[in-house]
C-alpha cells in the first residue's frame, strides 16, 4: 500500500499539540504520539490541581491564623475566633485574616477586642 501524506489539517493539529509541549524534554518534545499523551496528561493534572491549589491555600491561611491567635493570645484557638466572628457578623475571609495576622498582629488584636466588647 502506498503512503499517503496527510493534509494540512493533521499538520495543524500536530503543531498545536507541539506548541503545548514546548517545555517538555526528550521524546516528550519530539515524538508526536508521545507529545499527545503527555499534553493530555498535563491538562488532566492542571485541571485537578487548580482545585487542589485552592484547598492548599485555605489550609495555609487557617494554619497562619491559628498560629497568630495562639502566639498573641487573641483567643485560645482558631475555631473560637472564627466562631465569634460569625456570631458577631464580622465577615472577614480567611485570606484577609491571615494577611493581617502575618503583617500586623496588632490589627488582629483590635479585631478580637471588637468581638469581645460587643459581648
N, C-alpha and C positions, 0 to 999 in steps of 0.2 A: 504494500500500500504506500502510495506516495505521501510525502509530508506536506501538510497544508499550513502555510504561515498564517497565523491568525491576524485579524484585522486590528484596527486602531482601538476598538473598544476594550479588548483584552489588555492591550498595552497601557491604555489609560488607567485601567483598574489596577494593574501591577505597579505602575509608577505612583499611584495614590497610596497604595499599601507601603511602597518603599519609602515614601516621604514620612510616613508614621514611624518607620523603623530606622530613622536616620541616626539615632544614637545607640543602636544595638551593636554588638561585637561579633566578629567571626561569621559563621554560617548564618546566623540570625539576621545579618545585614545583607548577605549575598544571594542566598538561595530563595527563590520565590515561594516554594511550599513552606519552607521554614519561616519566612517572613510572615506569611498569612497566619500561621499557627501562633507565632509569638505576639503578633499585633492583637489577635483575638484575646489571647491570654492577658495581655496588658490592659485591654479595655475592660475585661471582666474584673481584674484587680483594681483598676481605678474606680470603677463603679462601686465595688464593695467597700473600698477604703474611704470613699467620701463620707459614707455613713459612719464608719469606724472613727474617722477623724473627729467628727462632732462629739462622739461618745468620749473619746480620749481627752479632748479639751475640757469637757464638762467635768470629768474626773479630776483633772489638774486643778481647775478652779475650785472645786469642792475641797480638795486637799489643802490648797493655799488658804482658803477662808478658815478652815478648821484649825490649821496651824496658827494663824494670826489670832483667832479668838482665844485659843489656849495660852499663847505666849503673853498676850497683852491683857489677859484676864477680863475679856469683854463678857463672855459667857463661859459656862463650863464646856460647852461643845457646840459644834456647828449646827446640829439639829435643833437645839434650843434657840439659837439665833434666828434661824430660818423660820421656825415656828412662831416666834414673837413678831418677826417681820410681817408674816402673813396675817397674824392676829390683829396687828395694828394697821393693816392695809398699806404698808410702805412697800411699794412694788419696786424692787431693785433686782435685776437679774444677777446671776452668779458671776458672769464675766465682769460686770462693773464692780461688784463687791470684792472680787479677787484683785482687781486693779487697785482699788482703794486700800485693801489690806497690804499689798506689796509696796505701793508707792508712798502712801501716807497713812500710817496706822492711827494717827490722832483723829482723822475723819471717821474711821471705823468706830473709834471710841465715842465720838459725837453721835453717830447713828445709834449706837447701843443705848446711849443716855436718852435719846429721843424715845426709844421704845420703853425704857424703864420709867420715864417721867409720866408718860401717858397713863400708866397703870393706875 
